[in-house]
Amino acid sequence: MKFNIGAKGLLQENNQVLFIEYEIDGVLYYALPGGAIEPNETLADCVVREFWEETQIAIKAEQLLLVNEFINKNPKGVADDWKNGIHQIEIIFKVSRTSPIDTLHKLIKPKADFGMKGIKWLDKKALSSIKYYPDKAVDWFFQDAEIDEITPNMYQMKYQ
């Protein structure tokens, strides 16, 4: 089983949230930009680096919003290093841009993860009808909090 600790960023602008769009086994999934921490890297530095790699948008980490843990012993249609299962702890930060966005609608490929198609802005109405990865963790958070009034929460979900 693969173990990861990572950081993700929640970027909100104009009542929309920026997501990474993935297609795995013909199904679209959405996740916040971010990824695994590297040795000697802080969580805040990790989210800044990963956000840039996946979106080409420069950001700064502002406040820690959410700690999410998930265990999936049998993930379907994932990258080779997850085939035997994944145990992941994600630290989700509220982030803000430090430069203008000029990449809103282009596909991002500089360091694309397995199944990554690109980036997509979604408004609050769309959040109830999309599939998140991991299932329900981010969905739960957005249903519990007003999108323009984010408050720190802690959440844990395990998958068998």
Backbone hydrogen bonds, N-H to C=O, Kabsch-Sander energy under -0.5 kcal/mol:
donor,donor_aa,acceptor,acceptor_aa,energy
2,K,85,G,-2.4
4,N,87,H,-2.3
6,G,89,I,-2.5
7,A,35,G,-2.3
8,K,91,I,-2.6
9,G,33,P,-2.7
10,L,93,F,-3.1
11,L,9,G,-0.7
12,Q,10,L,-0.6
12,Q,95,V,-0.5
13,E,16,Q,-2.2
16,Q,13,E,-1.4
17,V,122,L,-2.7
18,L,11,L,-2.0
19,F,120,K,-2.7
20,I,31,A,-3.6
21,E,118,G,-3.1
22,Y,20,I,-0.5
22,Y,29,Y,-2.9
23,E,115,G,-2.9
24,I,27,V,-2.5
27,V,24,I,-1.7
29,Y,22,Y,-2.5
30,Y,131,K,-2.2
31,A,20,I,-1.8
35,G,7,A,-1.8
37,I,5,I,-2.8
41,E,38,E,-1.5
46,C,42,T,-2.3
47,V,43,L,-2.3
48,V,44,A,-1.7
49,R,45,D,-2.5
50,E,46,C,-3.1
51,F,47,V,-2.3
52,W,48,V,-1.9
53,E,49,R,-2.6
54,E,50,E,-2.3
55,T,51,F,-2.3
56,Q,51,F,-0.5
56,Q,52,W,-2.4
57,I,51,F,-0.6
60,K,96,S,-2.2
62,E,94,K,-3.0
63,Q,94,K,-0.9
65,L,92,I,-3.2
66,L,92,I,-1.6
68,N,66,L,-0.5
68,N,90,E,-2.8
70,F,88,Q,-2.5
72,N,86,I,-2.9
82,W,79,A,-2.0
83,K,80,D,-1.4
85,G,82,W,-2.3
86,I,72,N,-2.2
87,H,2,K,-2.7
88,Q,70,F,-2.9
89,I,4,N,-2.3
90,E,68,N,-3.6
90,E,88,Q,-0.5
91,I,6,G,-2.2
92,I,66,L,-3.1
92,I,90,E,-0.6
93,F,8,K,-2.9
93,F,91,I,-0.6
94,K,63,Q,-3.1
95,V,10,L,-2.1
96,S,60,K,-1.8
98,T,58,A,-2.7
99,S,58,A,-0.8
102,D,100,P,-0.6
106,K,103,T,-0.6
109,K,107,L,-0.5
111,K,53,E,-0.7
112,A,109,K,-0.8
116,M,113,D,-2.1
117,K,21,E,-3.5
118,G,21,E,-1.4
119,I,106,K,-0.5
120,K,19,F,-2.6
122,L,17,V,-2.5
124,K,15,N,-0.8
126,A,123,D,-1.0
127,L,123,D,-0.9
127,L,124,K,-0.6
128,S,124,K,-0.5
128,S,125,K,-0.6
129,S,126,A,-1.4
130,I,127,L,-0.6
132,Y,130,I,-0.5
133,Y,30,Y,-1.7
137,A,134,P,-0.8
137,A,135,D,-0.6
138,V,134,P,-0.7
140,W,136,K,-3.2
141,F,137,A,-1.5
142,F,138,V,-2.4
143,Q,139,D,-2.0
144,D,140,W,-1.5
145,A,141,F,-1.4
146,E,149,E,-0.5
149,E,146,E,-1.5
153,N,65,L,-3.4
155,Y,67,V,-2.1
157,M,69,E,-2.3
159,Y,71,I,-1.9
